[in-house]
Amino acid sequence: MKYTFDPKTDVVSNEDGSVAVWIRGVSREGVWSFVLCLRNKRFGFESGETGSEDEVSQTSDGTAVWRIQCICVSLSDVYFPKHGERHYSNATCFADIAEQDEALRVFAEALAIYDSDPQASAAGLAKARVEYGKNVLRGIESGAYLA
């Protein structure tokens, strides 16, 4: 699936609009927040804090590494300034393993084109990847994020 980034709205989306990731940006604590919109559900994702071993970083070749430490997190109070309205996550768990696998896969695919530089991301020059933290991986393995 091909994704593009729109710097006017801070949204990564696919060609047919069936998948979107709203990029909240970074909080005072250095935590990046994202909302994955997949069909009629919105899943919240957050990175590690700045200064922690789980913070967002870059590799020697310039690839951004999004270290995701929380998934299915409630982001109901998060304000997305470029949208002019409140958007929020409405799903605190996945319906089943298939939905979980799809959500994690498409989130990583979509975020692979965004490296926190809006111009490079919009021009298709960004390089990025998603890594899920140890606690997230344990939760996935144990079924903690399933309904």
C-alpha positions as CSV (number, residue, x, y, z in Angstrom):
1,M,0.0,0.0,0.0
2,K,1.3,3.5,-0.9
3,Y,1.1,6.2,1.8
4,T,1.5,10.0,1.6
5,F,2.0,12.6,4.2
6,D,0.1,15.9,4.1
7,P,1.9,18.6,6.1
8,K,-1.2,20.9,6.1
9,T,-3.1,18.4,8.3
10,D,-0.3,16.2,9.8
11,V,-1.9,13.1,8.4
12,V,-0.3,10.1,6.8
13,S,-2.9,8.2,4.6
14,N,-3.1,5.6,1.9
15,E,-4.4,6.2,-1.6
16,D,-8.0,5.3,-1.1
17,G,-8.3,6.9,2.4
18,S,-9.1,3.6,4.2
19,V,-6.1,4.1,6.5
20,A,-4.9,7.3,8.2
21,V,-2.5,8.1,11.0
22,W,-3.0,11.5,12.7
23,I,0.3,12.8,14.0
24,R,-0.2,14.7,17.3
25,G,3.4,15.6,17.6
26,V,5.5,15.7,20.7
27,S,4.3,16.7,24.2
28,R,6.3,18.6,26.8
29,E,7.5,15.3,28.2
30,G,8.8,14.3,24.8
31,V,6.1,11.7,24.1
32,W,4.8,11.5,20.5
33,S,1.1,10.6,20.1
34,F,-0.5,9.1,17.1
35,V,-4.0,7.9,16.2
36,L,-4.4,5.1,13.7
37,C,-7.8,5.4,11.9
38,L,-8.7,2.0,10.5
39,R,-12.2,1.5,9.2
40,N,-14.5,2.9,12.0
41,K,-12.0,2.5,14.8
42,R,-9.3,4.9,16.1
43,F,-6.3,3.3,18.0
44,G,-4.0,5.5,20.1
45,F,-0.2,4.9,20.1
46,E,2.5,6.7,22.1
47,S,6.3,6.7,22.0
48,G,8.7,6.6,24.9
49,E,9.7,9.8,26.7
50,T,12.6,12.0,25.7
51,G,15.6,11.0,27.8
52,S,14.5,7.4,28.2
53,E,16.1,4.5,26.5
54,D,12.8,4.2,24.6
55,E,12.8,7.7,23.1
56,V,12.5,8.3,19.4
57,S,15.9,8.3,17.7
58,Q,17.7,8.2,14.4
59,T,20.2,5.6,13.1
60,S,23.5,6.5,11.5
61,D,21.9,6.5,8.0
62,G,19.2,9.0,9.2
63,T,16.4,6.6,9.6
64,A,14.0,7.7,12.3
65,V,13.1,4.9,14.8
66,W,9.7,5.3,16.4
67,R,9.8,3.4,19.6
68,I,6.2,2.7,20.5
69,Q,5.7,2.1,24.2
70,C,1.9,2.3,24.5
71,I,-0.8,1.0,22.2
72,C,-4.6,1.1,22.5
73,V,-4.1,4.1,24.7
74,S,-7.0,6.6,25.3
75,L,-6.2,9.9,23.6
76,S,-9.5,11.6,24.2
77,D,-8.0,14.8,25.5
78,V,-5.4,15.2,22.8
79,Y,-5.9,18.2,20.6
80,F,-4.7,18.1,17.0
81,P,-4.2,21.8,16.2
82,K,-4.1,21.5,12.4
83,H,-7.4,19.8,12.4
84,G,-9.2,22.5,14.3
85,E,-11.2,19.9,16.2
86,R,-10.7,17.2,18.8
87,H,-9.9,13.8,17.4
88,Y,-9.4,10.9,19.8
89,S,-8.9,7.2,20.0
90,N,-12.1,5.3,20.5
91,A,-10.7,1.7,20.7
92,T,-9.0,0.5,23.8
93,C,-8.5,-3.0,22.6
94,F,-8.5,-5.1,19.4
95,A,-11.5,-7.3,18.5
96,D,-9.3,-10.2,17.7
97,I,-5.8,-11.3,16.7
98,A,-6.5,-10.6,13.0
99,E,-7.5,-7.0,13.8
100,Q,-4.5,-6.6,16.1
101,D,-2.0,-7.9,13.5
102,E,-3.5,-5.7,10.8
103,A,-3.5,-2.6,12.9
104,L,0.1,-3.0,14.0
105,R,1.2,-3.8,10.4
106,V,-0.5,-0.8,8.8
107,F,0.5,1.6,11.5
108,A,4.2,0.6,10.9
109,E,3.8,0.8,7.1
110,A,2.2,4.3,7.4
111,L,4.7,5.7,9.8
112,A,7.6,4.4,7.7
113,I,7.2,7.6,5.5
114,Y,7.2,10.1,8.4
115,D,10.4,11.0,10.2
116,S,9.2,14.2,12.0
117,D,10.5,16.5,9.2
118,P,7.2,17.5,7.5
119,Q,8.9,18.7,4.3
120,A,11.0,15.6,3.8
121,S,8.0,13.4,4.7
122,A,5.7,15.2,2.2
123,A,8.4,14.9,-0.5
124,G,8.8,11.2,0.0
125,L,12.4,11.5,1.3
126,A,11.8,10.4,4.8
127,K,13.1,7.1,6.2
128,A,11.6,5.7,9.3
129,R,10.6,2.4,11.0
130,V,8.5,1.4,14.0
131,E,9.7,-0.7,16.9
132,Y,7.4,-1.9,19.6
133,G,8.7,-1.7,23.2
134,K,9.2,-4.8,25.4
135,N,6.0,-4.2,27.4
136,V,4.0,-3.8,24.2
137,L,5.5,-7.0,22.8
138,R,4.7,-8.9,26.0
139,G,1.1,-7.5,25.9
140,I,0.7,-8.7,22.3
141,E,2.1,-12.1,23.1
142,S,-0.1,-12.5,26.2
143,G,-3.3,-11.2,24.5
144,A,-3.5,-8.2,26.8
145,Y,-4.8,-5.9,23.9
146,L,-7.6,-8.3,22.8
147,A,-11.3,-7.8,23.8
